[in-house]
Amino acid sequence: MVVLVHGFPDTPHGWDVIGQALAESGAFVVAPFLRGYAPSEAGAKDTTTRDLGEDVIGLVAALGVQRVHLVGHDWGAESAYAAVALAPEAFHTLTTIAIPHRATLTPTPQLAWAIRHFVTLSLPGAEARFAKHDFAMMEELITRWSPTWKFSADELAPIKACFREPGTVHAALGYYRAAALRTPDFMAKPVTVPTLNIAGTDDPGVRPAAFESTRRHYLAGFEVLTVPGGHFCHRESPEPVIAALRRQLRASLQTTP
């Protein structure tokens, strides 16, 4: 079983190509909405990284399986890092896209500039600014983060439809309001699940070398795969991502007693 967790600004529709390909390979694929992204609900407080990790673990339990292959992009990647820290026994493999593990990430001025949206999206009035002019800010962020992605209106339509639902923008930006610069204590320990990091060669914010700098945080195997594209490289170049995930599934079948 494969669980695909989307990021911001996106929805499970961002996994349509990859999920379909994995399903055609025989995998059972689940792609949930992040907490607070309609039709899912958010709690009374802003969502923390621990909340996201516990959501993933709860989903695995609800599916009635012992372990899954976990894949996450952006906030989905942060959810995945949190989940494997809290319950590593629930996961065959971990694959994260565009976001390195924060525990051993080397800070740089370039990285600080790349994540400046953490400030702008958490300021008063950010929700109205984000939604203004049919979510023009969303398109600006996607273009900034994935300058090589020539997305269509149809590709963004499901995302805008989700954000138009009452409460979704508030919940999604709540991730930024609740974000802490310091790595949570529960995520400071090394990862004990075989891990693949996928980096976009054209990502202006997080270069592939940033993923390599976190290698010492992984104890059960670590690989960095670079593919064409920016922050949304899995949408720009799904084929190499699909191939890598299929290899993981085959390897898991060969090692499972």
C-alpha positions in Angstrom: 0.0 0.0 0.0 1.2 3.5 -0.9 0.0 6.7 0.9 0.6 9.9 -1.1 0.4 13.1 0.9 0.1 16.4 -0.9 1.6 19.8 0.0 0.8 23.5 -0.4 -0.7 24.8 -2.5 -2.1 21.5 -3.8 -4.6 18.8 -3.3 -4.6 15.0 -3.8 -5.3 15.7 -7.5 -1.6 16.6 -7.8 -0.9 12.8 -7.5 -3.3 11.8 -10.3 -0.6 10.7 -12.7 1.6 9.1 -10.2 -1.2 7.4 -8.3 -2.7 6.0 -11.4 0.6 4.6 -12.6 1.3 2.9 -9.2 -2.3 1.5 -9.1 -1.7 0.0 -12.6 1.4 -1.6 -11.2 -0.7 -3.4 -8.6 -0.3 -1.1 -5.6 -3.3 0.0 -3.5 -3.0 3.8 -3.4 -4.4 6.3 -0.9 -4.1 10.0 -1.3 -5.8 11.9 1.5 -6.5 15.6 1.9 -4.3 17.3 4.5 -6.0 18.5 7.6 -8.3 21.4 7.0 -8.3 21.1 3.2 -11.9 20.7 2.2 -13.6 18.2 2.6 -11.4 17.4 5.5 -11.9 19.3 8.7 -9.5 21.3 10.9 -9.5 21.6 14.7 -10.0 24.8 16.7 -6.2 25.5 16.7 -3.6 25.9 14.0 -2.1 22.6 12.8 1.3 21.7 14.0 3.9 19.3 12.5 3.1 16.8 15.2 -0.6 17.0 14.3 0.2 16.2 10.7 2.4 13.2 11.7 -0.3 11.9 13.9 -2.8 12.3 11.1 -0.7 10.0 8.9 -0.3 7.4 11.6 -4.0 7.5 12.3 -4.8 7.0 8.6 -2.5 3.9 8.5 -4.3 2.5 11.5 -7.7 3.2 9.9 -6.7 1.4 6.8 -6.1 -1.7 8.8 -2.6 -2.5 7.6 0.7 -2.8 9.5 2.9 -0.8 7.2 2.8 1.4 4.1 5.1 3.1 1.7 4.8 6.8 2.6 5.3 9.6 0.0 5.0 13.3 0.8 5.5 16.6 -1.0 6.0 20.0 0.7 3.8 20.0 3.9 3.1 16.3 3.0 6.9 15.7 3.3 6.9 17.4 6.7 3.9 15.2 7.7 5.9 12.2 6.5 9.0 13.1 8.5 6.9 13.6 11.6 5.1 10.3 11.1 8.2 8.2 10.7 9.7 9.8 13.8 6.6 9.0 15.9 6.0 5.5 14.5 8.7 4.1 12.3 7.3 0.6 12.5 4.3 1.7 10.4 6.3 2.4 7.3 8.2 0.2 4.7 9.8 3.2 3.1 9.8 7.0 3.2 9.9 9.2 0.1 9.9 13.0 0.3 9.8 15.5 -2.5 11.3 19.0 -2.5 11.7 19.3 1.3 14.8 18.0 3.1 14.6 16.9 6.7 15.0 19.9 8.8 17.0 18.3 11.7 20.4 18.4 10.0 19.6 20.9 7.2 22.5 23.3 6.7 21.1 26.9 7.0 22.2 29.3 4.2 21.1 32.8 3.2 19.7 31.3 0.0 17.5 29.0 2.1 16.4 31.8 4.3 15.3 33.8 1.3 13.5 30.8 -0.2 11.3 30.3 2.9 10.4 33.9 3.3 6.8 32.9 2.5 6.6 31.4 6.1 6.6 35.0 7.2 4.3 36.5 4.6 1.7 33.8 4.9 1.5 34.1 8.6 1.1 37.8 8.9 -2.3 39.5 9.6 -4.4 39.8 6.4 -2.5 37.0 4.7 -5.7 35.0 4.0 -7.4 37.9 2.1 -4.2 38.6 0.2 -3.8 34.9 -0.8 -7.4 34.7 -2.1 -7.4 38.0 -3.9 -7.9 38.1 -7.6 -8.8 34.4 -7.9 -5.8 33.3 -5.9 -3.2 35.2 -7.9 -0.7 34.9 -5.0 -1.0 31.1 -5.3 0.0 31.3 -8.9 2.8 33.6 -8.1 4.2 31.2 -5.5 3.9 28.2 -7.8 5.8 30.2 -10.5 8.4 31.3 -8.1 9.0 27.8 -6.8 8.7 25.9 -10.1 9.7 28.4 -12.8 9.9 25.7 -15.4 6.4 24.3 -14.8 4.0 25.5 -17.5 0.9 24.6 -15.7 -2.6 25.0 -17.2 -5.7 26.5 -15.7 -7.2 23.0 -15.6 -4.3 21.8 -13.4 -4.9 24.6 -10.9 -8.7 24.3 -11.0 -9.0 21.6 -8.3 -6.7 23.6 -6.0 -8.7 26.8 -6.3 -11.9 24.9 -5.8 -10.6 23.5 -2.6 -9.4 26.9 -1.3 -12.8 28.4 -2.1 -14.4 26.2 0.4 -15.1 28.0 3.7 -12.3 27.6 6.2 -9.7 26.0 3.9 -7.5 29.1 3.4 -7.5 29.8 7.1 -6.6 26.1 7.9 -3.9 25.9 5.2 -2.2 29.2 6.3 -2.5 28.0 9.9 0.3 25.6 9.2 2.6 28.6 8.7 1.2 30.4 11.8 2.0 27.3 13.9 5.4 26.6 12.3 8.4 26.8 14.6 12.0 27.5 13.4 13.4 25.0 15.9 13.1 21.3 15.0 10.6 19.6 17.4 12.3 17.3 19.9 10.5 14.2 18.6 11.9 14.8 15.1 15.5 15.3 16.2 16.3 11.6 16.3 17.7 9.9 13.2 15.3 8.3 10.7 15.2 4.5 10.8 13.1 4.0 7.7 14.8 3.5 4.3 14.5 7.0 2.6 14.4 8.5 -0.8 14.6 12.3 -1.2 13.5 13.6 -4.6 14.9 17.0 -5.6 14.1 19.2 -8.6 17.1 20.2 -10.6 15.4 23.6 -11.4 14.2 24.3 -7.9 15.5 27.9 -7.2 15.0 27.6 -3.4 16.2 24.2 -2.4 19.1 22.8 -4.4 19.9 19.1 -4.5 23.0 19.7 -2.4 20.8 20.7 0.5 19.4 17.1 0.6 22.8 15.6 0.6 23.8 17.7 3.6 21.1 15.8 5.7 22.5 12.3 4.8 23.9 11.7 8.4 20.3 11.8 9.7 19.4 8.5 8.1 20.3 5.1 9.5 18.5 2.6 7.3 19.5 3.8 3.8 19.3 7.1 2.1 19.2 8.1 -1.6 18.8 11.4 -3.4 17.2 11.4 -6.8 17.3 14.5 -8.9 14.6 15.0 -11.6 13.9 17.9 -14.0 11.6 20.6 -12.5 11.3 22.8 -9.5 9.4 22.5 -6.2 6.6 20.7 -8.0 9.0 18.4 -9.9 6.8 15.4 -9.3 4.1 17.1 -11.4 6.6 18.3 -14.0 8.5 15.0 -14.4 6.3 12.2 -13.1 8.0 9.4 -15.0 11.3 9.2 -13.1 9.3 9.6 -9.8 7.0 6.7 -10.8 10.0 4.6 -11.8 11.7 5.2 -8.4 8.5 4.4 -6.5 8.0 1.2 -8.5 11.6 0.1 -7.6 10.8 0.6 -3.9 7.7 -1.5 -4.2 9.5 -4.3 -5.9 12.3 -4.2 -3.4 9.9 -4.4 -0.5 8.2 -7.5 -2.0 11.6 -9.2 -2.3 12.5 -8.5 1.3 9.1 -9.1 3.0 9.0 -12.6 4.5 
